Every structure is written in structure tokens, then in C-alpha cells.
């Protein structure tokens, strides 16, 4: 079994697969954007001082920005 860790820990350029999402905290719009378990994402940008994180969602070829406070509730594995 692969180790799961928070999305915000990834570095720019790293690719991971979403394993679980805390649905009670993460807005439902994330699911509409394609952030679902099993989806492959790549970190494209990380703003300093706990700013937004730019994600490339591979399945839909979409680039989105999410808050670090939301990224800590998304668990991924490499």
C-alpha cells in the first residue's frame, strides 16, 4: 500500500494521485473541477507565505489554483 500525505507537501513539478478528500471541509466545486479520488495532479506553482497552489489536473487538462488551507484536506500518493 502506498503512503498517503497532504497535497500541500508536494513540491513544484511533482506528480501525485489523489487518494482521499475530506468532503466535509473541501468545497463541492472541487469535485466539479475534476479533483476526485484517482485523479492525477501536478504541482505547477506555489505562492510564498501560504499562498495559493497551482494544480494541473491531468484528466481534464485544467489548471486551477487552490488555497493551502484547502490543500491540507486532500491526501495524495506518488
C-alpha positions in Angstrom: 0.0 0.0 0.0 1.3 3.4 -0.9 1.8 6.1 1.7 -0.7 9.0 1.6 0.2 12.5 2.6 -1.2 16.0 2.2 -1.3 17.7 -1.2 0.4 20.9 0.2 3.6 19.0 1.0 4.3 18.3 -2.7 7.0 20.4 -4.4 6.6 22.2 -7.8 6.9 19.7 -10.6 5.8 16.7 -8.5 3.0 14.4 -9.8 0.7 12.5 -7.5 -2.7 10.7 -7.5 -5.5 11.8 -5.2 -6.4 9.1 -2.7 -8.9 10.8 -0.4 -10.6 14.1 0.1 -12.2 15.4 3.3 -15.6 16.1 1.8 -16.8 17.9 5.0 -14.2 20.7 4.5 -13.4 20.9 0.8 -16.0 22.8 -1.3 -18.1 20.8 -3.7 -16.8 22.9 -6.6 -13.6 21.0 -6.4 -15.4 17.8 -7.5 -16.9 19.7 -10.4 -13.4 20.8 -11.4 -12.3 17.2 -11.5 -10.5 16.8 -8.2 -11.7 13.3 -7.4 -10.0 10.2 -5.9 -7.9 8.5 -8.6 -7.2 11.8 -10.4 -3.5 12.6 -11.3 -2.4 16.1 -10.4 0.9 18.0 -10.8 2.0 21.0 -8.8 2.7 23.9 -11.2 3.0 26.8 -8.8 3.3 27.5 -5.1 3.0 31.1 -3.9 5.1 32.1 -0.9 3.7 32.7 2.6 1.0 30.0 2.4 -0.4 31.5 -0.8 -2.4 29.5 -3.4 -1.1 26.3 -5.1 -1.4 26.0 -8.8 -2.5 22.4 -9.9 -2.6 20.8 -13.3 -5.4 18.3 -13.4 -4.2 15.7 -15.9 -7.6 14.0 -16.6 -9.2 17.3 -17.8 -6.0 19.2 -18.8 -7.1 22.0 -16.4 -5.0 24.4 -14.4 -6.6 25.6 -11.1 -5.5 27.4 -8.0 -6.5 26.3 -4.6 -5.8 27.6 -1.1 -3.3 25.9 1.1 -6.0 25.7 3.8 -8.0 23.5 1.3 -5.0 21.5 0.0 -4.3 20.2 3.5 -7.6 18.2 3.3 -6.6 16.5 0.1 -4.5 13.3 0.5 -2.3 12.0 -2.3 0.2 9.3 -3.1 3.1 9.5 -5.5 
